[in-house]
């Protein structure tokens, strides 16, 4: 049962990572999900947050089937987002933000200075730069 829930959550993040989401209320606010080997990275506005597999496993242990809804709510709770095709403006905006990230605490980055080169390269290649 736990493995089925985990597969469902990972499939949700995989599907979400195929889109860029822009707020209906503020075009400068957007959300993009990236999947790396053992973690999921969520770029929201000017912050980058990591969700590790350990966090997912712990969430499933506590909330079981409801954990997927918790993740959905945490991604899209603040704004009404619409999915858009990635265009030059969005790609440039994402590239600018990613090139100026600084890790504030483990797994949480803020807009200040460049990420580690390997992470930045993976994210940029995922966007098709």
C-alpha positions as CSV (number, residue, x, y, z in Angstrom):
1,X,0.0,0.0,0.0
2,X,2.8,2.4,0.9
3,X,4.6,1.8,-2.4
4,X,1.4,2.5,-4.3
5,X,0.9,5.8,-2.5
6,X,4.5,6.7,-3.2
7,X,4.2,5.9,-6.9
8,X,1.1,8.0,-7.1
9,X,2.8,11.0,-5.5
10,X,5.9,10.6,-7.7
11,X,3.7,10.4,-10.8
12,X,1.9,13.5,-9.7
13,X,5.2,15.4,-9.3
14,X,6.3,14.0,-12.7
15,X,3.2,15.3,-14.4
16,X,3.5,18.6,-12.6
17,X,7.1,19.0,-13.7
18,X,6.0,19.0,-17.4
19,X,4.4,22.4,-17.0
20,X,5.1,25.9,-15.8
21,X,2.3,27.4,-13.7
22,X,1.6,31.2,-13.7
23,X,-0.6,33.0,-11.2
24,X,-3.9,34.4,-12.6
25,X,-3.6,37.2,-10.1
26,X,0.1,38.2,-10.6
27,X,2.0,37.2,-13.8
28,X,5.3,37.6,-11.9
29,X,4.4,34.7,-9.6
30,X,5.0,31.3,-11.0
31,X,5.7,27.7,-10.0
32,X,8.0,25.1,-11.6
33,X,8.7,21.5,-10.4
34,X,12.0,19.7,-11.1
35,X,12.8,16.1,-10.4
36,X,16.3,15.1,-9.5
37,X,17.6,11.6,-8.6
38,X,16.5,11.5,-5.0
39,X,14.6,14.7,-4.5
40,X,12.0,17.0,-6.0
41,X,12.7,20.7,-6.3
42,X,9.9,23.3,-6.4
43,X,10.7,26.8,-7.7
44,X,8.0,29.2,-6.5
45,X,8.5,32.8,-7.2
46,X,12.0,33.6,-5.8
47,X,12.4,30.5,-3.6
48,X,13.5,27.0,-4.3
49,X,12.4,24.2,-2.0
50,X,13.6,20.6,-1.9
51,X,11.4,17.6,-1.1
52,X,13.5,14.6,-0.4
53,X,12.3,11.0,-0.7
54,X,12.7,10.7,3.1
55,X,10.2,13.5,3.5
56,X,7.8,11.8,1.2
57,X,8.2,8.5,3.0
58,X,7.7,10.2,6.4
59,X,4.6,12.0,5.1
60,X,3.1,8.8,3.8
61,X,3.8,7.1,7.2
62,X,1.9,9.8,9.0
63,X,-0.9,10.8,6.5
64,X,-1.1,7.7,4.3
65,X,-3.4,8.4,1.2
66,X,-4.0,12.0,2.3
67,X,-0.4,13.0,1.8
68,X,-0.8,13.4,-1.9
69,X,-3.6,16.0,-1.3
70,X,-1.3,17.7,1.3
71,X,1.4,18.1,-1.4
72,X,-1.1,19.4,-4.0
73,X,-2.4,21.9,-1.5
74,X,1.1,23.0,-0.5
75,X,2.0,23.6,-4.1
76,X,-1.1,25.6,-5.2
77,X,-2.5,27.0,-2.0
78,X,-1.5,30.7,-2.3
79,X,-2.6,31.6,-5.9
80,X,-4.8,30.4,-8.6
81,X,-2.3,29.0,-11.2
82,X,-2.8,28.2,-14.8
83,X,-0.5,25.9,-16.8
84,X,1.3,27.5,-19.7
85,X,3.8,26.3,-22.3
86,X,7.3,27.5,-21.4
87,X,8.1,30.5,-23.6
88,X,11.2,32.7,-23.8
89,X,10.0,35.1,-21.1
90,X,9.3,32.4,-18.6
91,X,12.6,30.6,-19.3
92,X,14.6,33.8,-18.9
93,X,12.8,34.6,-15.7
94,X,13.5,31.1,-14.3
95,X,17.1,31.2,-15.5
96,X,17.6,34.6,-13.8
97,X,16.2,33.5,-10.5
98,X,18.1,30.2,-10.5
99,X,21.4,31.9,-11.2
100,X,21.0,34.0,-8.0
101,X,19.9,31.5,-5.4
102,X,21.4,31.1,-1.9
103,X,20.7,28.2,0.5
104,X,19.1,29.7,3.6
105,X,18.7,26.4,5.5
106,X,19.1,22.8,4.3
107,X,16.8,22.2,1.4
108,X,15.5,25.8,1.2
109,X,17.0,28.3,-1.2
110,X,16.4,32.0,-1.6
111,X,17.1,34.5,-4.4
112,X,20.6,35.8,-3.8
113,X,23.6,33.9,-5.3
114,X,24.2,31.0,-7.7
115,X,23.3,27.4,-6.8
116,X,25.9,24.6,-7.0
117,X,26.8,24.3,-10.6
118,X,25.6,20.7,-11.0
119,X,22.1,21.5,-9.7
120,X,21.9,24.6,-11.8
121,X,23.0,22.7,-14.9
122,X,20.3,20.0,-14.3
123,X,17.6,22.5,-13.9
124,X,18.6,24.6,-16.9
125,X,18.8,21.5,-19.1
126,X,15.4,20.3,-17.8
127,X,14.0,23.6,-19.1
128,X,15.6,23.1,-22.5
129,X,18.2,25.9,-22.4
